[in-house]
Amino acid sequence: MSNLGASLQESFSTMVTGVSSYLPHLVAALAILILGWLLALVISKLVRAGLRRTTLDNKIAGWVRAEGEEVPDVEAPISRVVFWLVMVFVLMAFFSALKLTVVTGPLNSFLDEIFQYAPRILSAGLLLLVAWVVATGIRWLVRTALDAAKLDERVGDGLKKEEEGDKADSVSLTKMLADTAYWLVFLLFLPAVLDALALDGLLGPVRTMVGKVLAFLPNLFAAVIIFLLGWFVARIVQRIVANLLAAIGLDRLAERVGLERVLGQQSLSKLVGLVVYTLILIPVLISALSALQLEAITAPASAMLEQILAALPALFGATLVLIVAYVVGRVAAGLVSNLLEAFGFDRMLQRIGLARSSESSETTPSAIVGHLVVVVVMLFATIEALGLLGFTQLAGLVSSFTVFLGNVILGLAIFGLGLYLANVAATTIQAGASRQAGALGWRSSCWRVPWRCGR
């Protein structure tokens, strides 16, 4: 029993000795943790206050944000990163003071990896800084050059982007091209940044992508140059043609023949200029698409444009046929209307009861016949135009409709002639009947009063 008590007393004294010997380490560790936490908190607050006093955070955010977008608040995230970075070292000192090698070992390895990787991060950061400087300079050069060339004014004062409830904002083409050049510089620096970070898993695909982009850039540049030059030439030719036709009096001629009813607010000279612009721009688009050398995309588009270009002569011929037919129809309609009015066609229809008096009617029968002449001429022109375009079935349908319309007009003419003859016969019969009734009345009066008849 005495031996058990001695053993317990010895164990207790050993425990007290161990705790008393470890207590200074525990107090020191707690002091390190508390002081370190306070130090990390103070440093993070100082960093946050310093960022607020300067515009460094806004500049950092502006590197990855397009102009005009809202700049995010980066002060809080940066201060938190600084806080936990200091706390990592505080925890290392805390566990070292506690002699916890099981915990300090992995933490030491982790910090060793961080310090070994820090030069890579620093070099990547320097590369990003250089990329930002170069990209900013190139964006400024592109914007200055395009502003000097007044690209937005030449293209049309920018593209329009509509937002609900707000006025349309102008999206500048110059700004779009400058931002594209800005981000292209970052794309070119991306393989070097990944190489500095030793991210081989991402480096291979990114290098392949950048290589393809760089190989495609000359084709894209050539396509853009071809399109811009072709568009510029097409615009100049369009204005020259439109102004020349307006100067020689094409618009006045269109007003005389009545084409303004068909064209509306668009003048004939501007319409011809637009056609010339389209004729020039279609081959330009084909050449620009061919310069891209993207067969999967450009081949169908080029084939479609070539078909449109091949159909343009037939389309132009069909349009010319319709325009000439309309002019001829208008002239013929005027002649027919005047001849019928001179022959008394309107009065003849009034006599048989098929038309109202010309004073109360806005459209005379002769004018209606003139409109029918225009319709018939346009139907024949439509048949010919559809034949030029190769629409044989549709031309057959219009031809059948024209024959049917001719039969209807012939039937109406026969019906009108029948009404006219019936009206003449009725008038003759009524006149004869009234004369016969007068003779019979005279004779009956002679029988009743003989002295009236000289008897």
Stockholm file with secondary structure:
# STOCKHOLM 1.0

chainA/1-455         MSNLGASLQESFSTMVTGVSSYLPHLVAALAILILGWLLALVISKLVRAGLRRTTLDNKIAGWVRAEGEEVPDVEAPISRVVFWLVMVFVLMAFFSALKLTVVTGPLNSFLDEIFQYAPRILSAGLLLLVAWVVATGIRWLVRTALDAAKLDERVGDGLKKEEEGDKADSVSLTKMLADTAYWLVFLLFLPAVLDALALDGLLGPVRTMVGKVLAFLPNLFAAVIIFLLGWFVARIVQRIVANLLAAIGLDRLAERVGLERVLGQQSLSKLVGLVVYTLILIPVLISALSALQLEAITAPASAMLEQILAALPALFGATLVLIVAYVVGRVAAGLVSNLLEAFGFDRMLQRIGLARSSESSETTPSAIVGHLVVVVVMLFATIEALGLLGFTQLAGLVSSFTVFLGNVILGLAIFGLGLYLANVAATTIQAGASRQAGALGWRSSCWRVPWRCGR
#=GR chainA/1-455 SS CHHHHHHHHHHHHHHHHHHHHHHHHHHHHHHHHHHHHHHHHHHHHHHHHHHHHSSHHHHHHHHSSCTTSCCCCCHHHHHHHHHHHHHHHHHHHHHHHTTCHHHHHHHHHHHHHHHHHHHHHHHHHHHHHHHHHHHHHHHHHHHHHHHHHTHHHHHTSSEEECCTTSCCEEECHHHHHHHHHHHHHHHHHHHHHHHHTTCHHHHHHHHHHHHHHHHHHHHHHHHHHHHHHHHHHHHHHHHHHHHHHHHTTHHHHHHHHTTHHHHTTSCHHHHHHHHHHHHHHHHHHHHHHHHHTCHHHHHHHHHHHHHHHHHHHHHHHHHHHHHHHHHHHHHHHHHHHHHHHHTTHHHHHHHTTSSCCTTTCSSCHHHHHHHHHHHHHHHHHHHHHHHHHTCHHHHHHHHHHHHHHHHHHHHHHHHHHHHHHHHHHHHHHHHHHHHHHHHHHHHHHHHHCGGGGTC
#=GC SS_cons         CHHHHHHHHHHHHHHHHHHHHHHHHHHHHHHHHHHHHHHHHHHHHHHHHHHHHSSHHHHHHHHSSCTTSCCCCCHHHHHHHHHHHHHHHHHHHHHHHTTCHHHHHHHHHHHHHHHHHHHHHHHHHHHHHHHHHHHHHHHHHHHHHHHHHTHHHHHTSSEEECCTTSCCEEECHHHHHHHHHHHHHHHHHHHHHHHHTTCHHHHHHHHHHHHHHHHHHHHHHHHHHHHHHHHHHHHHHHHHHHHHHHHTTHHHHHHHHTTHHHHTTSCHHHHHHHHHHHHHHHHHHHHHHHHHTCHHHHHHHHHHHHHHHHHHHHHHHHHHHHHHHHHHHHHHHHHHHHHHHHTTHHHHHHHTTSSCCTTTCSSCHHHHHHHHHHHHHHHHHHHHHHHHHTCHHHHHHHHHHHHHHHHHHHHHHHHHHHHHHHHHHHHHHHHHHHHHHHHHHHHHHHHHCGGGGTC
//
